[in-house]
């Protein structure tokens, strides 16, 4: 796969990941955390703020790894 195409696909995947993840995390926060206190909100957003990094790292790893030709 040409590197420019791979970078384009990776960029689109990263942007889609961030947007979809933010929407899901916000929806979960609104529906599940309404009756909890500020400590639960802090812990939820702290955890969910770091959790999106795992799939993003997988996408970035896919972007930078070159497959041997042949």
N, C-alpha and C positions, 0 to 999 in steps of 0.2 A: 504494500500500500504506500503510495507517495506520502512523504512526510507532511506536506501542506494539507492534504486531505485528512490525515490522521489528526493534525492539530485542530482543524476545523471541527471534526467530529468530537474531539475531546473538549473543546471549548463549549460547544452546544450541550454536551452531556453535563459538564460542570455547572453551567448556568441553569439548566433544567433541574439538576439535583438540588441546587440551593433554593430555587423558587418552590419546588414541590415540597421539599423538606420544611421550609419555613411555613408554608401553608398548613401542612399536617401538624407541625409542632404547635402552631398557634391555635388550630382547631382543637387539639387535645387539651391545651391549656385552658381554653375558654369553656369547654364542656366538662372537664374533669376537675379543674382546680378552683372553681368558683367558690366552693364552701371552705376551702383551706386557707390557712394564714400566709403571711409573707415569707415565712421560712420555707414552706413547701414550694412557693413560687420561685424563690431564689434557687433552691436545689433543682427543681425541674428545668429552669432555663439554663442553669449552669451545666447540667448534664446534657441537655439537648443542644446546647451551644457547642459542646465539644464532640458530640456523637456524629455529626455530619462529616467530620474530618475523615472517619474511617472509609466510607465509600469514595470520598474525594481523593484520598491517598491511592486507592486502587485505580481510579481513572488516571491520575497523574503518573503512576507507575507504568500503566499501559502506554501512556504517551511517550515516556522517555526510553523504554526498552526497545532496542533495535533487534529485530529477528535476523539471524544469519541468512544470507541469500544462497540458495543452491542446495 
